[in-house]
């Protein structure tokens, strides 16, 4: 019984000590909070204010980006395209507006102006596949406009551009060979068609490149004497 009483007394003492410690800690926290309430309120208000300012700046940025994108997308005529490109030329969507301008100019037969825009696209870092597609299509429009010799020369130059993908090179070289054949220049036609067929190892896994290779091989075997 004595042992039990001692154990109970010891447990009560421990509980009292824990309660006293918790009370003291709670009292200290309450005193700290009371003493620093003003500072805490100011700090909280500052955080809310900064968050509000940050959100406002972000929304303004998004609104400006949306306005630029809408203007670049809506532009149709040469004047409209040049106006929005002057204002929003650094926007990511500007490259697509400039590509539309290239097409518009070349379809109007203004190939010098179209070339100038293509150079701007190249300087701006337009990805090579998009640039090559625009250049090849520009050459096709030259062909349509009756500038066959110039179109052939441009396609031949693209076909020998080492940094171009093999499928693009095969298409360009085939196009050059086809146009030289149309101009009765067998030597240049054979040169470009053979260069196209030499790309066979590089287009093994590319269906588009293989198709251009097949066309080049057909012309080479059937039309070159």
C-alpha positions as CSV (number, residue, x, y, z in Angstrom):
1,X,0.0,0.0,0.0
2,X,2.9,2.4,0.9
3,X,4.5,1.7,-2.5
4,X,1.2,2.4,-4.3
5,X,0.7,5.7,-2.4
6,X,4.3,6.8,-3.2
7,X,3.7,5.9,-6.9
8,X,0.4,7.9,-7.0
9,X,2.1,10.9,-5.3
10,X,5.0,10.8,-7.7
11,X,2.5,10.6,-10.7
12,X,0.6,13.6,-9.3
13,X,3.8,15.6,-9.0
14,X,4.8,14.8,-12.6
15,X,1.3,15.7,-13.9
16,X,1.5,19.0,-12.0
17,X,4.9,19.7,-13.4
18,X,3.7,19.0,-17.0
19,X,0.6,21.2,-16.4
20,X,2.7,24.0,-15.0
21,X,5.1,23.8,-18.0
22,X,2.3,23.8,-20.5
23,X,0.7,26.7,-18.7
24,X,3.9,28.7,-18.6
25,X,4.5,28.0,-22.4
26,X,1.0,29.1,-23.3
27,X,1.3,32.2,-21.1
28,X,4.6,33.1,-22.8
29,X,3.0,32.6,-26.3
30,X,0.1,34.7,-25.4
31,X,2.4,37.5,-24.0
32,X,4.5,37.3,-27.1
33,X,1.5,37.5,-29.4
34,X,0.1,40.4,-27.4
35,X,3.4,42.3,-27.5
36,X,3.9,41.8,-31.2
37,X,0.3,41.9,-32.4
38,X,0.9,45.2,-34.3
39,X,4.0,43.9,-36.0
40,X,2.3,40.7,-37.0
41,X,-0.7,42.5,-38.4
42,X,1.6,44.9,-40.4
43,X,3.6,41.9,-41.8
44,X,0.4,40.1,-42.7
45,X,-1.0,43.1,-44.4
46,X,2.3,43.6,-46.3
47,X,2.2,40.0,-47.6
48,X,-1.4,40.4,-48.7
49,X,-0.6,43.7,-50.4
50,X,2.4,42.2,-52.2
51,X,0.4,39.3,-53.3
52,X,-2.3,41.6,-54.6
53,X,0.3,43.7,-56.5
54,X,1.9,40.6,-58.0
55,X,-1.5,39.3,-59.1
56,X,-2.3,42.6,-60.7
57,X,1.0,42.7,-62.6
58,X,0.5,39.2,-63.8
59,X,-3.1,39.9,-65.0
60,X,-1.8,43.0,-66.8
61,X,0.9,40.9,-68.5
62,X,-1.6,38.3,-69.5
63,X,-4.0,41.0,-70.9
64,X,-1.1,42.5,-72.9
65,X,-0.1,39.1,-74.3
66,X,-3.7,38.3,-75.2
67,X,-4.0,41.7,-77.0
68,X,-0.8,41.1,-79.0
69,X,-1.8,37.6,-79.9
70,X,-5.3,38.6,-81.0
71,X,-3.9,41.5,-83.1
72,X,-1.2,39.2,-84.8
73,X,-3.8,36.5,-85.5
74,X,-6.4,38.9,-86.9
75,X,-4.1,40.7,-89.3
76,X,-4.7,39.8,-93.0
77,X,-3.5,42.4,-95.4
78,X,0.1,43.5,-95.9
79,X,-0.5,46.8,-94.2
80,X,-2.2,45.2,-91.2
81,X,0.6,42.6,-90.9
82,X,3.3,45.2,-91.1
83,X,1.6,47.3,-88.5
84,X,1.2,44.5,-85.9
85,X,4.7,43.2,-86.6
86,X,6.1,46.7,-85.9
87,X,4.2,46.8,-82.6
88,X,4.4,43.2,-81.5
89,X,7.4,41.8,-83.3
90,X,8.9,40.3,-80.2
91,X,5.8,38.3,-79.4
92,X,6.1,34.5,-80.0
93,X,3.1,34.6,-82.4
94,X,4.9,37.2,-84.5
95,X,6.7,34.5,-86.5
96,X,3.5,33.1,-87.8
97,X,2.2,36.5,-88.8
98,X,5.5,37.1,-90.6
99,X,5.2,33.7,-92.4
100,X,1.7,34.8,-93.6
101,X,3.3,38.0,-94.8
102,X,5.9,36.0,-96.8
103,X,3.2,34.0,-98.4
104,X,1.1,37.1,-99.2
105,X,4.1,38.9,-100.8
106,X,5.3,35.9,-102.9
107,X,1.7,35.2,-104.1
108,X,1.7,38.9,-105.3
109,X,5.0,38.3,-107.1
110,X,7.0,40.5,-104.7
111,X,9.7,37.9,-104.1
112,X,12.4,40.4,-103.1
113,X,10.2,41.6,-100.2
114,X,9.3,38.0,-99.3
115,X,13.1,37.2,-99.2
116,X,13.6,40.1,-96.8
117,X,11.0,38.7,-94.5
118,X,12.5,35.2,-94.7
119,X,15.9,36.7,-93.6
120,X,14.2,38.3,-90.6
121,X,12.7,35.0,-89.7
122,X,16.1,33.3,-90.0
123,X,17.7,36.0,-87.8
124,X,14.9,35.6,-85.2
125,X,15.7,32.0,-84.8
126,X,12.7,30.4,-86.6
127,X,13.2,26.6,-86.2
128,X,14.9,25.1,-89.3
129,X,12.0,22.9,-90.4
130,X,9.6,25.9,-90.5
131,X,12.1,28.0,-92.3
132,X,12.9,25.3,-94.9
133,X,9.2,24.8,-95.5
134,X,8.7,28.5,-96.1
135,X,11.7,28.7,-98.4
136,X,10.6,25.7,-100.4
137,X,7.0,26.9,-100.7
138,X,8.4,30.3,-101.8
139,X,10.3,28.6,-104.6
140,X,7.2,26.7,-105.7
141,X,5.4,30.1,-105.9
142,X,8.2,31.4,-108.1
143,X,7.6,28.4,-110.4
144,X,3.9,29.2,-110.5
145,X,4.8,32.8,-111.4
146,X,6.9,31.6,-114.3
147,X,10.3,32.2,-112.7
148,X,11.3,28.6,-113.4
149,X,15.1,29.0,-113.6
150,X,15.3,31.0,-110.4
151,X,13.0,28.6,-108.6
152,X,15.2,25.7,-109.7
153,X,18.4,27.4,-108.5
154,X,16.8,28.1,-105.1
155,X,15.7,24.5,-104.7
156,X,19.1,23.3,-105.7
157,X,20.7,25.5,-103.0
158,X,18.3,24.3,-100.3
159,X,19.1,20.7,-101.3
160,X,22.8,21.2,-100.6
161,X,22.3,22.9,-97.3
162,X,24.0,20.5,-94.8
163,X,22.0,21.6,-91.8
164,X,18.7,20.9,-93.5
165,X,16.9,17.6,-92.8
166,X,17.4,14.8,-95.3
167,X,13.7,14.8,-96.3
168,X,13.6,18.5,-97.0
169,X,16.8,18.2,-99.0
170,X,15.4,15.3,-101.0
171,X,12.3,17.3,-101.8
172,X,14.3,20.4,-102.9
173,X,16.7,18.4,-105.0
174,X,13.9,16.5,-106.7
175,X,12.1,19.8,-107.4
176,X,15.3,21.3,-108.8
177,X,15.8,18.3,-111.1
178,X,12.2,18.4,-112.3
179,X,12.4,22.1,-113.1
180,X,15.8,21.8,-114.9
181,X,14.3,19.0,-116.9
182,X,11.4,21.3,-117.8
183,X,14.0,23.8,-119.0
184,X,15.8,21.1,-121.0
185,X,18.9,21.3,-118.9
186,X,19.7,17.6,-118.7
187,X,23.1,18.0,-117.0
188,X,21.8,20.1,-114.1
189,X,18.7,17.9,-113.9
190,X,20.8,14.7,-113.6
191,X,23.1,16.4,-111.0
192,X,20.3,17.3,-108.7
193,X,18.3,14.0,-109.1
194,X,21.5,12.0,-108.4
195,X,22.2,14.1,-105.3
196,X,18.6,13.3,-104.2
197,X,19.0,9.6,-104.6
198,X,22.3,9.7,-102.7
199,X,20.3,10.6,-99.6
200,X,18.8,7.1,-99.5
201,X,20.7,6.0,-96.3
202,X,19.5,9.2,-94.5
203,X,15.8,8.7,-95.2
204,X,15.5,5.0,-94.3
205,X,13.1,5.8,-91.5
206,X,11.4,8.8,-93.1
207,X,8.4,8.0,-95.3
208,X,8.2,11.5,-96.8
209,X,11.9,11.4,-97.7
210,X,11.5,8.0,-99.3
211,X,8.7,9.3,-101.4
212,X,10.8,12.2,-102.8
213,X,13.6,9.7,-103.4
214,X,11.3,7.5,-105.4
215,X,10.2,10.4,-107.6
216,X,13.8,11.4,-108.1
217,X,14.7,7.9,-109.1
218,X,11.8,7.6,-111.5
219,X,12.8,10.9,-113.3
220,X,16.5,9.9,-113.3
221,X,15.7,6.5,-114.9
222,X,13.0,7.6,-117.3
223,X,13.9,11.1,-118.5
224,X,17.7,11.4,-118.3
225,X,19.5,10.3,-121.4
